[in-house]
């Protein structure tokens, strides 16, 4: 059986994701689709709208056959590290292909761009450093450096978010010397960060989340933009837990952490660099909400995304030593769910795996998973106190979900 891998967050699973899964199978000719999906906190430094278990169920009902969790040490990182961890897991899961969405839509563009950067690597690195020395953020510095090299028209636009991730996936495949074959699908209709729902049936996850929060958790507007199974799962989750999670739910916790942390301790937190701890402690007293805190904190040098990730690490008290020790290579596969076809694949493949498959926490003693457990505990604190125990119990008691062929 051949497998195609996808790197996802599904926050939440929508029609664009359904199209991506379908196209991944068509382009690869694979029998099964394996997703590596971020856990409670995401690459842009945000808490997930709803739990990883509910998002995994959406994926399985939407055409994915196996869902593995992308560990916190990779999921809450810059694009390069995020991509490296995800690709490492898909390779360890036996994938023959990886398929990602991109603004380019042509896999040749990624190889041309990678070759172009390799050819100009020394100059490229020098230009990035020069740009950062004058106060640019890292993403802006790399984009500007790339343009200064005067790429030809055959080289793709590395200022686009999905192109950036796709480039890093292919770079990771080469650097790790993996036998994965990359494929890409052009994004349809909505842009990655489009804030408004589109006039077509495909909208960005950003616009879907905005609709949910601007309508006080009401879901009426979303039925055209998500599969029926996703819509049902969103309704059930809201009924069970009463809310969808966002940063404002964690603001009192983050504020408490900052007000009770001294400067030297804060400087040890991952991504706290270049004296930003001074500005953080200066601004925390002035803010009445997370959005207000971020607005006060924002500078040209630090992107909103990087600052949000930094705040996640402060919230979870994750230091530099912990992250550096865990963010090189994947060391386990946390199985969240599978279909009947996915189980068939796993039964044949698991004996060949070079990494342990974690189905239940009680059966795995590896220290490296402790950071994921801590992240899940803190994530549950965003819920109403009457709902926290039931949410957190999933982390310890929930067996990998099984969706039968009939249910699909």
C-alpha positions as CSV (number, residue, x, y, z in Angstrom):
1,X,0.0,0.0,0.0
2,X,1.3,3.4,-0.9
3,X,0.8,6.5,1.3
4,X,0.7,10.2,0.7
5,X,1.4,12.6,3.6
6,X,-0.1,16.0,4.3
7,X,1.0,18.6,6.9
8,X,-2.0,20.2,8.5
9,X,-3.5,22.1,11.4
10,X,-7.2,21.8,10.4
11,X,-8.3,24.8,12.5
12,X,-11.0,23.8,11.5
13,X,-11.2,21.3,8.6
14,X,-12.9,23.1,5.7
15,X,-13.8,22.6,2.0
16,X,-10.3,23.7,0.8
17,X,-8.8,21.0,3.0
18,X,-11.2,18.5,1.6
19,X,-10.1,19.5,-2.0
20,X,-6.5,19.1,-0.9
21,X,-7.0,15.6,0.4
22,X,-8.8,14.5,-2.7
23,X,-6.1,16.0,-5.0
24,X,-3.3,14.5,-2.9
25,X,-4.7,11.0,-3.6
26,X,-5.3,11.7,-7.3
27,X,-1.8,13.2,-7.9
28,X,0.0,10.5,-6.0
29,X,-2.1,7.5,-6.8
30,X,-1.7,6.5,-3.2
31,X,-4.0,4.2,-1.3
32,X,-4.0,6.1,2.0
33,X,-3.6,9.7,3.2
34,X,-1.5,10.3,6.3
35,X,-1.8,13.6,8.1
36,X,0.6,15.0,10.6
37,X,-1.4,17.6,12.5
38,X,-0.4,20.2,15.1
39,X,-1.6,19.7,18.6
40,X,-3.2,22.3,21.0
41,X,-0.9,25.2,20.0
42,X,-0.3,26.1,16.3
43,X,2.6,27.4,14.1
44,X,1.3,31.0,14.2
45,X,1.4,31.0,18.0
46,X,-2.3,30.5,18.6
47,X,-4.3,28.1,20.6
48,X,-6.4,25.8,18.4
49,X,-10.0,26.6,18.0
50,X,-10.9,23.1,19.4
51,X,-9.0,20.1,20.6
52,X,-6.7,17.9,18.5
53,X,-9.1,15.0,19.0
54,X,-12.0,16.8,17.5
55,X,-9.9,18.2,14.7
56,X,-8.5,14.6,14.0
57,X,-12.1,13.3,13.8
58,X,-12.9,16.0,11.3
59,X,-9.9,14.9,9.2
60,X,-10.9,11.2,9.3
61,X,-14.4,12.0,8.3
62,X,-13.1,14.3,5.5
63,X,-10.9,11.7,3.7
64,X,-7.7,11.3,5.8
65,X,-6.9,7.7,6.8
66,X,-4.3,8.2,9.6
67,X,-3.7,11.2,11.9
68,X,-0.4,11.6,13.8
69,X,0.2,14.6,16.1
70,X,3.0,17.0,15.3
71,X,4.7,17.5,18.7
72,X,4.8,20.9,20.4
73,X,8.6,21.2,19.8
74,X,7.9,21.4,16.0
75,X,4.3,22.7,15.9
76,X,5.1,26.1,17.5
77,X,8.2,26.9,15.5
78,X,9.3,29.0,12.6
79,X,8.6,27.5,9.1
80,X,12.0,25.8,8.7
81,X,11.8,23.8,12.0
82,X,8.0,23.2,11.6
83,X,8.6,21.7,8.2
84,X,11.6,19.6,9.2
85,X,9.7,17.9,12.1
86,X,6.6,17.3,9.9
87,X,8.5,15.8,7.0
88,X,10.5,13.6,9.4
89,X,7.3,12.2,10.9
90,X,5.8,11.5,7.5
91,X,8.9,9.7,6.3
92,X,8.9,7.7,9.5
93,X,5.3,6.8,8.9
94,X,6.3,5.2,5.6
95,X,4.9,7.9,3.2
96,X,6.0,7.6,-0.4
97,X,4.8,11.2,-1.2
98,X,4.1,14.4,0.5
99,X,1.5,16.8,-1.0
100,X,1.1,20.4,0.0
101,X,-0.9,23.4,-1.1
102,X,0.9,26.4,-2.6
103,X,0.4,29.6,-4.4
104,X,2.8,28.4,-7.1
105,X,1.1,25.1,-8.0
106,X,4.2,23.9,-9.8
107,X,6.7,21.6,-8.1
108,X,9.4,22.6,-10.6
109,X,9.3,26.1,-9.2
110,X,10.4,24.9,-5.8
111,X,13.4,23.0,-7.1
112,X,14.4,26.0,-9.2
113,X,14.2,28.2,-6.2
114,X,16.1,25.8,-4.0
115,X,18.9,25.5,-6.6
116,X,18.9,29.3,-7.0
117,X,19.4,29.9,-3.2
118,X,22.0,27.1,-3.0
119,X,24.0,28.8,-5.8
120,X,23.8,32.2,-4.0
121,X,23.9,30.9,-0.4
122,X,26.8,33.0,0.9
123,X,25.4,36.3,-0.6
124,X,21.9,35.4,0.5
125,X,23.0,34.8,4.2
126,X,24.9,38.0,4.1
127,X,21.9,40.0,2.9
128,X,19.6,38.5,5.5
129,X,22.1,39.5,8.3
130,X,22.4,43.0,6.8
131,X,18.6,43.4,6.7
132,X,18.1,42.2,10.2
133,X,20.9,44.5,11.5
134,X,18.8,47.5,10.3
135,X,15.7,46.2,12.2
136,X,13.8,44.0,9.8
137,X,12.0,40.9,11.0
138,X,13.4,37.6,9.9
139,X,10.7,36.8,7.4
140,X,10.9,40.3,5.9
141,X,14.7,40.1,5.9
142,X,14.7,36.8,4.0
143,X,12.1,38.0,1.5
144,X,14.0,41.2,0.9
145,X,17.4,39.4,0.5
146,X,15.8,37.0,-2.0
147,X,14.5,39.9,-4.1
148,X,17.9,41.6,-3.9
149,X,19.4,38.6,-5.6
150,X,17.2,39.5,-8.7
151,X,15.7,36.0,-9.3
152,X,14.4,35.2,-12.8
153,X,10.7,34.9,-13.6
154,X,11.0,31.1,-13.2
155,X,11.7,31.5,-9.5
156,X,8.6,31.6,-7.3
157,X,7.5,34.2,-4.9
158,X,8.8,33.4,-1.4
159,X,6.8,36.1,0.2
160,X,3.7,33.9,0.0
161,X,3.0,31.7,3.1
162,X,2.3,28.4,1.5
163,X,5.2,28.8,-0.9
164,X,7.4,29.4,2.1
165,X,6.3,26.2,3.8
166,X,6.5,24.2,0.6
167,X,10.0,25.4,0.0
168,X,10.9,24.3,3.5
169,X,9.3,20.9,3.0
170,X,11.5,20.3,0.0
171,X,14.5,21.6,1.7
172,X,13.9,19.3,4.6
173,X,13.6,16.3,2.3
174,X,17.0,17.1,0.7
175,X,18.8,17.8,4.0
176,X,17.5,14.7,5.7
177,X,18.1,12.7,2.5
178,X,14.6,11.2,2.5
179,X,13.0,9.2,-0.3
180,X,9.7,11.2,-0.2
181,X,8.4,12.6,-3.5
182,X,6.9,16.1,-3.1
183,X,3.8,17.1,-5.0
184,X,1.9,20.4,-4.8
185,X,-1.7,21.6,-5.4
186,X,-2.5,25.2,-6.2
187,X,-4.6,26.9,-3.6
188,X,-8.1,27.6,-4.8
189,X,-10.0,30.9,-4.3
190,X,-9.3,32.1,-0.8
191,X,-5.9,33.3,0.2
192,X,-4.2,31.9,3.3
193,X,-4.9,35.0,5.5
194,X,-8.1,36.3,3.8
195,X,-10.0,37.8,6.7
196,X,-13.5,37.7,5.1
197,X,-15.6,34.7,4.0
198,X,-15.5,34.4,0.2
199,X,-18.3,34.3,-2.3
200,X,-17.4,30.8,-3.3
201,X,-17.7,27.6,-1.2
202,X,-14.0,27.8,-0.3
203,X,-12.9,30.2,2.5
204,X,-9.7,30.6,4.5
205,X,-9.5,29.1,8.0
206,X,-8.7,32.7,9.1
207,X,-12.0,34.0,7.8
208,X,-13.9,31.0,9.3
209,X,-12.4,31.6,12.7
210,X,-13.2,35.4,12.4
211,X,-16.8,34.6,11.6
212,X,-17.1,32.3,14.6
213,X,-15.7,34.8,17.1
214,X,-17.4,37.9,15.6
215,X,-20.8,36.1,15.8
216,X,-20.3,35.0,19.4
217,X,-19.7,31.4,18.5
218,X,-22.6,31.1,16.2
219,X,-22.0,28.8,13.2
220,X,-24.9,29.7,10.9
221,X,-22.6,31.4,8.3
222,X,-20.3,28.4,7.9
223,X,-22.4,25.6,6.4
224,X,-21.4,26.6,2.9
225,X,-17.6,26.6,3.7
226,X,-17.1,23.3,5.6
227,X,-18.1,19.7,5.0
228,X,-21.3,18.6,6.8
229,X,-19.2,16.3,9.0
230,X,-17.1,19.3,10.1
231,X,-20.2,21.4,10.7
232,X,-21.8,18.7,12.9
233,X,-18.5,18.3,14.9
234,X,-18.3,22.1,15.5
235,X,-21.9,22.1,16.7
236,X,-21.3,19.1,19.0
237,X,-18.1,20.7,20.4
238,X,-19.9,24.0,21.1
239,X,-22.7,22.1,22.9
240,X,-20.3,20.0,25.0
241,X,-17.7,22.7,25.9
242,X,-19.6,25.9,25.5
243,X,-16.9,27.9,23.7
244,X,-14.2,27.9,21.0
245,X,-10.8,28.8,22.2
246,X,-8.7,31.9,21.4
247,X,-5.9,33.8,22.9
248,X,-8.1,36.1,25.0
249,X,-9.2,33.0,27.1
250,X,-5.5,32.7,28.2
251,X,-4.8,36.3,28.8
252,X,-5.3,36.2,32.6
253,X,-2.9,33.2,32.8
254,X,-0.3,34.9,30.6
255,X,-0.6,38.1,32.5
256,X,-0.1,36.3,35.8
257,X,3.0,34.5,34.5
258,X,4.5,37.8,33.4
259,X,3.7,39.6,36.6
260,X,5.3,36.9,38.7
261,X,8.4,36.3,36.5
262,X,11.6,38.3,36.8
263,X,13.7,39.5,33.8
264,X,16.4,36.8,34.1
265,X,13.9,34.0,34.2
266,X,12.0,35.4,31.3
267,X,15.2,35.6,29.2
268,X,15.6,31.8,29.5
269,X,12.2,31.3,27.7
270,X,12.5,30.0,24.1
271,X,12.4,32.8,21.5
272,X,13.0,35.6,24.1
273,X,16.0,37.2,22.5
274,X,17.7,40.6,22.1
275,X,16.4,42.1,25.2
276,X,12.7,41.8,24.2
277,X,12.0,40.7,27.8
278,X,12.4,44.3,28.9
279,X,9.7,45.5,26.5
280,X,7.4,42.6,27.5
281,X,7.6,43.4,31.2
282,X,7.1,47.1,30.5
283,X,4.0,46.5,28.4
284,X,2.2,43.9,30.5
285,X,1.0,46.4,33.1
286,X,-0.5,48.6,30.4
287,X,-2.7,46.0,28.6
288,X,-6.2,45.0,29.5
289,X,-6.4,42.2,26.9
290,X,-4.2,40.0,24.8
291,X,-4.9,41.9,21.6
292,X,-4.0,45.2,23.4
293,X,-0.8,43.6,24.8
294,X,0.2,42.4,21.3
295,X,-0.5,45.9,19.8
296,X,1.7,47.5,22.5
297,X,4.5,44.8,22.0
298,X,4.6,44.9,18.2
299,X,7.7,46.4,16.5
300,X,9.2,46.3,13.0
301,X,11.7,43.7,14.1
302,X,9.2,41.2,15.6
303,X,6.3,39.9,13.5
304,X,2.9,39.3,15.1
305,X,3.4,35.6,14.6
306,X,6.7,35.4,16.3
307,X,5.4,37.4,19.2
308,X,2.5,35.1,19.6
309,X,4.8,32.0,19.5
310,X,6.9,33.7,22.2
311,X,3.8,34.2,24.3
312,X,2.9,30.5,23.9
313,X,6.3,29.6,25.2
314,X,5.9,32.0,28.2
315,X,2.5,30.5,28.9
316,X,3.8,27.0,28.9
317,X,7.1,28.0,30.6
318,X,9.2,26.3,27.8
319,X,12.8,27.3,27.9
320,X,15.6,27.3,25.3
321,X,17.3,24.1,26.5
322,X,14.0,22.1,26.3
323,X,13.2,23.2,22.8
324,X,16.7,22.8,21.4
325,X,16.9,19.3,22.8
326,X,13.6,18.2,21.2
327,X,13.5,20.1,17.8
328,X,16.1,18.3,15.8
329,X,14.5,14.9,14.8
330,X,11.2,13.3,15.6
331,X,11.5,10.5,18.3
332,X,7.9,9.1,18.4
333,X,4.6,9.0,16.5
334,X,1.6,9.9,18.5
335,X,-1.4,8.3,16.8
336,X,-4.7,10.2,17.1
337,X,-6.9,8.3,14.8
338,X,-7.4,6.1,11.8
339,X,-10.0,4.7,9.4
340,X,-10.4,1.0,8.5
341,X,-8.1,1.5,5.6
342,X,-5.6,3.4,7.8
343,X,-5.6,0.5,10.4
344,X,-5.0,-2.0,7.6
345,X,-2.0,0.1,6.5
346,X,-0.7,0.5,10.1
347,X,-0.9,-3.3,10.7
348,X,1.4,-3.9,7.7
349,X,3.8,-1.1,8.2
350,X,4.3,-0.7,12.0
351,X,6.8,-3.5,12.2
352,X,9.1,-1.6,9.8
353,X,8.8,1.7,11.7
354,X,12.1,3.1,13.2
355,X,10.0,5.1,15.7
356,X,7.7,3.9,18.5
357,X,4.0,4.5,17.9
358,X,2.3,6.0,20.9
359,X,-1.4,4.9,21.1
360,X,-1.9,5.5,24.8
361,X,0.2,7.6,27.2
362,X,0.2,4.9,29.8
363,X,2.1,2.6,27.4
364,X,4.9,5.1,26.7
365,X,7.6,6.3,29.1
366,X,9.7,8.5,26.9
367,X,10.5,11.8,28.5
368,X,10.3,13.7,25.2
369,X,6.5,13.5,25.2
370,X,6.2,15.4,28.5
371,X,6.2,18.8,26.8
372,X,3.2,17.7,24.7
373,X,1.4,16.6,27.9
374,X,2.2,19.9,29.6
375,X,0.9,21.8,26.6
376,X,-2.4,19.8,26.6
377,X,-2.8,20.6,30.4
378,X,-2.3,24.3,29.9
379,X,-4.6,24.3,26.8
380,X,-7.4,22.9,28.9
381,X,-7.2,25.9,31.3
382,X,-8.7,28.1,28.6
383,X,-12.0,26.3,29.0
384,X,-14.6,27.0,31.7
385,X,-13.5,25.3,34.9
386,X,-16.5,22.9,34.8
387,X,-15.3,21.6,31.4
388,X,-11.5,21.3,32.0
389,X,-11.4,17.9,33.6
390,X,-13.4,16.2,30.8
391,X,-11.2,17.9,28.2
392,X,-7.9,17.0,29.8
393,X,-9.0,13.4,30.5
394,X,-9.0,12.9,26.7
395,X,-5.2,13.3,26.8
396,X,-4.8,10.3,29.1
397,X,-7.9,8.1,28.3
398,X,-8.7,8.7,24.7
399,X,-7.6,5.8,22.5
400,X,-6.9,6.5,18.9
401,X,-10.2,7.2,17.2
402,X,-11.4,4.6,14.7
403,X,-13.7,5.6,11.9
404,X,-15.2,2.6,10.1
405,X,-15.7,2.6,6.4
406,X,-19.5,2.8,6.9
407,X,-19.2,5.9,9.0
408,X,-16.9,7.6,6.4
